[in-house]
Amino acid sequence: MATLTVEGKQYDLDSLSVEAKANANAITFTDTKIKQLEQELMMARAARAFYVSELVKALPSEEKTPAKKTTTRKRSTTAKSAAKPAAKRSTAAKTSTRSKAAAK
């Protein structure tokens, strides 16, 4: 006699409805698929780690070619330009609130 254990209770598989058997089979299938995907994910992570280590080996060392210093310029903001994005956000928030109310 084959049994199915769900939430600590055992059930005779032969006595289950067609729907219950189908759901039990679907659970078994999805559990198998999850295990397969977890194994593929482990392999992908290992491959990624390998490629990162190979990339680090292939990059030039800092001794040979020093990194160039880059300069970044900061753009100054005026009171007007700083206020505009806030006004836009406020309008967008009002619009989304209206949309939700209209959807009800």
N, C-alpha and C positions, 0 to 999 in steps of 0.2 A: 504494500500500500504506500503510495507516494503522498507525502504531506507537504503543505505549504505553511510556513510560519510567518504571520503578519502581526506586528505589534505584540509579540509574546504569545499569541494564540496559534494553535495548530489546526489546520483544516485538511480534510481528505480531498486531494485533487480531483478524484473521480466524482465527488459530490458537488463540485462547484458548477455554477452556471457557465454557459458559453462565454458570456461577457466577462466574468471573473477570470476564466482561463485565458482569454485574449489579453486582458490587462496584466496578468501574471507573466505571460510570454513577452509582452511589450516591455515590462520592467526588466526582465532578464536580458532582452536585446539591448536596451539602453544602458544597463550596467556594463555589458560587454563592450559597447561602443565607448563609454566613458573611460574604461580601462585602456582601450586601444589609443584613444586620444591623449591620455595622460602619458603613455609610453612614447608617443610621437612627440609630445611637448618636451619630455626629458631629452630625447635625441636632438631636437631642435636647439634646446638650450646648451647642450654639450657642443654641438656644432658651432653655435654662435661664440661660445667661450673659446673654442679652438681658433676661429677666424679672428677674433679680437687679439689673441696672443700672436697669431701670425702677422697681423697688421702692425702690432707694436714692434715686432722684429724687423719688419720691412721699412718702417719709418726711419728717416735719418736721425742720427743721434744729435743731441743739442751741441755737443762739442764741435762737430763738423760744420753745421750750419746754424748759427745763432738765429733765433726767431726775431723777426723785424718788429719793432715797436710800432703799434698803430695808435693813431690819435683819434679820439672821437670828439666831435664838437657837440656841445649841448645847445639845443635851440631854446632861446628864451621865450617865455610865454607872457603874454600881456593879460591884463585882467579881462579884456573882451574875449580873447581866444580861449581862456580857461573857463569862462562862463558858458560858452556855446555848447560843449559836450554835455554839461549838466542839464541844460535846457532840452537837448535832444533826448537824453535818458528819461527825463521827466515826461516828455510827450510819448515816448515809447511805452512807458509804464502805464500811462493813462489809456493808451490804445489797447494794450493787452488786457487791461481790466475791463474795458468796454466789450472786447471780444468775448471774454469769458461770460460776462453778463448776458450778452446776446445769444450765446450758445445755450444757456439755460432755458 
